[in-house]
Amino acid sequence: MRLKMANVSQIISKIIIKLINIYQHTLSPDHGWGRLLFSRAGCRFYPSCSEYIKQSIIERGLLIGLIFGFKRLGRCHPFSLGGYDPVRKQ
């Protein structure tokens, strides 16, 4: 049986979202017990970068969501002011 591209994209999206959830509940300095290890660390933006990528994949689909997520990661640096930056609705 052949899987259609849309089905493959949905499966990969679910896997990536599951991996982000695992990261958020373990290593993330914003969400998980990673904040015990890195008490001063945290995302400059709200929602956090990991949450932004997860929301953008859900909202825009796998490819566009990942592009938006990597653009957001590119804006996250020590000289960035950060702030409220929600995922834009379609």
Backbone as a chain_set.jsonl record, in Angstrom:
{"seq": "MRLKMANVSQIISKIIIKLINIYQHTLSPDHGWGRLLFSRAGCRFYPSCSEYIKQSIIERGLLIGLIFGFKRLGRCHPFSLGGYDPVRKQ", "coords": {"N": [[0.838, -1.166, 0.0], [0.555, 2.192, -0.84], [1.608, 5.179, 0.651], [0.206, 8.397, 0.73], [1.595, 11.643, 0.033], [0.562, 13.637, 1.721], [-0.285, 12.177, 3.943], [2.156, 11.16, 4.847], [3.42, 13.53, 5.544], [1.75, 14.359, 7.663], [2.259, 12.322, 9.513], [5.013, 12.684, 10.0], [4.865, 15.27, 11.062], [3.442, 14.779, 13.452], [5.322, 13.197, 14.773], [7.462, 15.018, 15.091], [6.216, 16.967, 16.692], [5.7, 15.419, 18.941], [8.348, 14.902, 19.747], [9.124, 17.528, 20.371], [7.406, 17.977, 22.535], [8.483, 16.111, 24.363], [11.041, 17.232, 24.709], [10.246, 19.689, 25.876], [9.216, 18.827, 28.321], [11.41, 17.802, 29.596], [14.307, 18.753, 29.079], [14.017, 21.488, 28.564], [14.647, 24.851, 29.484], [12.56, 26.543, 29.995], [10.128, 25.115, 30.31], [10.447, 22.475, 31.38], [12.221, 20.267, 33.697], [14.658, 21.18, 33.159], [14.978, 23.782, 33.872], [15.858, 23.721, 36.464], [18.506, 23.104, 36.222], [19.46, 25.19, 34.649], [18.967, 27.936, 35.818], [18.891, 30.675, 35.196], [18.43, 30.755, 32.544], [16.303, 30.98, 29.669], [13.651, 31.564, 27.333], [13.622, 34.402, 25.198], [11.379, 35.213, 24.001], [7.751, 35.185, 23.953], [5.232, 33.117, 22.881], [7.497, 30.524, 23.989], [10.399, 29.468, 22.08], [10.33, 26.727, 21.367], [7.629, 26.139, 21.75], [6.534, 27.883, 19.914], [7.44, 26.784, 17.46], [6.087, 24.347, 17.553], [3.387, 25.231, 17.538], [3.368, 26.573, 15.081], [3.766, 24.501, 13.254], [1.424, 23.042, 13.651], [-0.459, 24.979, 12.902], [0.309, 25.896, 10.291], [1.241, 23.726, 8.832], [3.693, 21.175, 8.003], [6.11, 21.873, 6.418], [6.044, 24.75, 5.973], [5.626, 25.502, 8.608], [8.015, 24.614, 9.845], [9.831, 26.27, 8.501], [9.002, 28.829, 9.412], [9.548, 28.384, 12.109], [12.379, 28.03, 12.15], [13.138, 30.543, 11.25], [12.332, 32.028, 13.433], [14.034, 30.988, 15.424], [16.385, 32.019, 14.425], [16.065, 34.692, 15.04], [16.386, 34.705, 17.724], [18.652, 35.68, 19.817], [21.432, 37.016, 21.77], [21.273, 39.83, 21.468], [18.716, 40.434, 20.847], [15.555, 41.876, 21.576], [13.297, 40.444, 22.142], [10.096, 39.456, 23.412], [6.474, 39.509, 22.999], [5.423, 37.305, 20.583], [3.413, 35.9, 18.68], [2.306, 33.034, 16.711], [1.491, 33.758, 13.436], [-1.781, 33.832, 12.155], [-3.296, 32.115, 9.386]], "CA": [[0.0, 0.0, 0.0], [1.354, 3.408, -0.944], [1.162, 6.312, 1.451], [0.202, 9.662, 0.019], [2.491, 12.641, 0.608], [-0.121, 14.326, 2.818], [-0.262, 11.283, 5.097], [3.537, 11.117, 5.333], [3.643, 14.823, 6.194], [1.044, 14.335, 8.938], [2.973, 11.41, 10.408], [6.246, 13.36, 10.408], [4.462, 16.372, 11.932], [3.114, 14.227, 14.768], [6.575, 12.765, 15.406], [8.2, 16.216, 15.499], [5.495, 17.566, 17.823], [5.943, 14.54, 20.095], [9.724, 15.167, 20.186], [9.121, 18.839, 21.03], [6.786, 17.78, 23.855], [9.462, 15.439, 25.223], [12.035, 18.25, 25.044], [9.66, 20.663, 26.791], [9.003, 18.245, 29.641], [12.662, 17.334, 30.19], [15.483, 19.615, 29.025], [13.706, 22.893, 28.336], [14.782, 25.737, 30.637], [11.294, 27.252, 30.211], [8.995, 24.251, 30.63], [10.74, 21.222, 32.07], [13.128, 20.309, 34.823], [15.884, 21.841, 32.731], [15.092, 25.075, 34.568], [16.616, 23.5, 37.694], [19.909, 23.12, 35.841], [19.782, 26.487, 34.058], [17.966, 28.789, 36.457], [18.822, 31.997, 34.567], [18.142, 30.602, 31.114], [14.897, 31.056, 29.29], [13.432, 32.136, 26.015], [13.392, 35.844, 25.168], [10.081, 35.448, 23.394], [6.582, 34.46, 24.428], [5.553, 31.829, 23.478], [8.893, 30.098, 23.851], [10.75, 29.035, 20.717], [9.836, 25.369, 21.118], [6.17, 26.225, 21.638], [6.276, 28.574, 18.647], [7.619, 25.817, 16.372], [4.984, 23.385, 17.649], [2.167, 25.898, 17.091], [3.451, 26.895, 13.654], [3.554, 23.25, 12.507], [-0.007, 22.739, 13.742], [-1.216, 26.024, 12.207], [0.693, 26.104, 8.896], [1.707, 22.515, 8.167], [5.065, 20.784, 8.322], [7.17, 22.62, 5.742], [5.957, 26.181, 6.299], [5.813, 25.604, 10.062], [9.445, 24.513, 10.146], [10.482, 27.485, 8.001], [8.698, 29.875, 10.385], [10.255, 28.062, 13.349], [13.808, 28.306, 12.004], [13.279, 32.002, 11.221], [12.209, 32.482, 14.824], [15.287, 30.641, 16.099], [17.386, 32.967, 13.945], [15.86, 35.974, 15.732], [16.64, 34.52, 19.157], [20.077, 35.856, 20.08], [21.624, 37.882, 22.93], [20.975, 41.234, 21.203], [17.295, 40.546, 20.541], [14.729, 42.331, 22.695], [12.301, 39.415, 22.437], [8.742, 39.954, 23.619], [5.339, 38.7, 22.569], [5.543, 37.006, 19.151], [2.595, 34.717, 18.417], [2.264, 32.507, 15.35], [0.485, 34.473, 12.641], [-2.838, 32.994, 11.585], [-3.3, 32.15, 7.908]], "C": [[0.89, 1.238, 0.0], [0.746, 4.511, -0.085], [1.198, 7.571, 0.601], [1.105, 10.646, 0.755], [1.855, 13.351, 1.796], [-0.096, 13.473, 4.085], [1.132, 11.209, 5.708], [3.853, 12.396, 6.089], [2.962, 14.877, 7.558], [1.755, 13.446, 9.954], [4.253, 12.068, 10.915], [5.935, 14.527, 11.34], [4.171, 15.882, 13.343], [4.368, 13.775, 15.509], [7.36, 13.974, 15.907], [7.531, 16.873, 16.692], [5.698, 16.734, 19.083], [7.358, 14.762, 20.641], [9.84, 16.526, 20.879], [8.499, 18.726, 22.419], [7.749, 17.109, 24.832], [10.532, 16.427, 25.661], [11.483, 19.229, 26.084], [9.501, 20.106, 28.203], [10.287, 17.778, 30.314], [13.731, 18.421, 30.209], [15.2, 21.109, 28.95], [13.888, 23.741, 29.596], [13.516, 26.547, 30.906], [10.201, 26.357, 30.774], [9.323, 23.092, 31.56], [11.682, 21.381, 33.24], [14.498, 20.808, 34.421], [16.074, 23.183, 33.407], [15.806, 24.932, 35.909], [18.116, 23.553, 37.414], [20.362, 24.488, 35.342], [18.794, 27.525, 34.575], [17.839, 30.164, 35.802], [18.496, 31.93, 33.081], [16.644, 30.711, 30.873], [14.769, 31.729, 27.945], [13.138, 33.627, 26.144], [11.989, 36.173, 24.662], [8.979, 34.71, 24.149], [5.661, 34.294, 23.227], [7.011, 31.456, 23.215], [9.142, 29.566, 22.44], [10.225, 27.632, 20.416], [8.315, 25.361, 20.952], [5.772, 26.894, 20.324], [6.384, 27.604, 17.472], [6.468, 24.817, 16.375], [3.687, 24.008, 17.122], [2.2, 26.198, 15.59], [3.275, 25.639, 12.795], [2.075, 22.886, 12.514], [-0.806, 23.703, 12.87], [-0.96, 26.042, 10.699], [1.087, 24.846, 8.139], [3.194, 22.322, 8.403], [6.108, 21.709, 7.704], [7.162, 24.101, 6.123], [6.156, 26.393, 7.794], [7.27, 25.524, 10.465], [10.209, 25.739, 9.65], [10.256, 28.631, 8.978], [9.476, 29.645, 11.685], [11.742, 28.365, 13.266], [14.072, 29.809, 11.872], [13.228, 32.571, 12.631], [13.48, 32.173, 15.602], [16.415, 31.572, 15.671], [17.272, 34.333, 14.599], [16.195, 35.9, 17.215], [18.148, 34.543, 19.394], [20.244, 36.874, 21.212], [21.256, 39.353, 22.708], [19.51, 41.479, 20.855], [16.533, 41.004, 21.781], [13.695, 41.285, 23.094], [10.916, 40.02, 22.55], [7.689, 38.99, 23.121], [5.388, 38.536, 21.054], [4.739, 35.755, 18.829], [2.736, 34.252, 16.974], [1.155, 33.236, 14.606], [-0.526, 33.487, 12.066], [-2.828, 33.138, 10.071], [-4.29, 33.132, 7.396]], "O": [[1.86, 1.316, 0.753], [-0.463, 4.741, -0.097], [2.137, 7.775, -0.169], [1.351, 10.5, 1.953], [2.538, 13.639, 2.778], [0.096, 13.998, 5.182], [1.282, 11.197, 6.93], [4.479, 12.359, 7.148], [3.542, 15.392, 8.514], [1.837, 13.793, 11.132], [4.55, 12.02, 12.109], [6.663, 14.753, 12.307], [4.603, 16.496, 14.319], [4.473, 13.946, 16.723], [7.869, 13.957, 17.028], [8.218, 17.299, 17.62], [5.849, 17.284, 20.173], [7.552, 14.806, 21.856], [10.57, 16.662, 21.861], [9.006, 19.313, 23.375], [7.821, 17.495, 25.999], [10.899, 16.469, 26.836], [12.165, 19.561, 27.055], [9.638, 20.845, 29.177], [10.262, 17.396, 31.484], [14.03, 18.959, 31.275], [16.082, 21.914, 29.25], [13.355, 23.405, 30.653], [13.413, 27.181, 31.957], [9.426, 26.791, 31.626], [8.531, 22.772, 32.446], [11.915, 22.49, 33.72], [15.408, 20.858, 35.249], [17.197, 23.676, 33.508], [16.31, 25.921, 36.442], [18.9, 23.989, 38.258], [21.499, 24.899, 35.577], [17.89, 27.943, 33.851], [16.765, 30.763, 35.855], [18.309, 32.964, 32.44], [15.837, 30.546, 31.787], [15.697, 32.392, 27.481], [12.481, 34.058, 27.092], [11.484, 37.276, 24.871], [9.231, 33.75, 24.877], [5.334, 35.299, 22.595], [7.661, 32.011, 22.329], [8.203, 29.256, 21.706], [9.727, 27.381, 19.318], [7.785, 24.647, 20.101], [4.783, 26.509, 19.701], [5.526, 27.597, 16.59], [5.935, 24.477, 15.318], [2.969, 23.378, 16.345], [1.18, 26.09, 14.909], [2.69, 25.714, 11.715], [1.534, 22.468, 11.49], [-1.731, 23.286, 12.173], [-1.897, 26.187, 9.914], [1.251, 24.891, 6.92], [3.869, 23.201, 8.939], [6.92, 22.278, 8.434], [8.185, 24.635, 6.551], [6.791, 27.366, 8.201], [7.719, 26.277, 11.329], [11.138, 26.196, 10.315], [11.201, 29.332, 9.339], [9.994, 30.587, 12.284], [12.313, 28.903, 14.214], [15.107, 30.298, 12.325], [13.985, 33.478, 12.978], [13.956, 33.016, 16.363], [17.302, 31.881, 16.467], [18.262, 35.057, 14.704], [16.278, 36.929, 17.886], [18.832, 33.54, 19.194], [19.273, 37.536, 21.576], [20.956, 40.056, 23.673], [19.114, 42.616, 20.596], [16.828, 40.574, 22.897], [13.263, 41.241, 24.246], [10.599, 40.989, 21.861], [7.963, 37.82, 22.855], [5.394, 39.526, 20.323], [5.304, 34.667, 18.714], [3.228, 34.99, 16.12], [0.023, 33.321, 15.083], [-0.154, 32.432, 11.551], [-2.401, 34.163, 9.539], [-4.429, 33.294, 6.184]]}, "num_chains": 1, "name": "protein.A"}
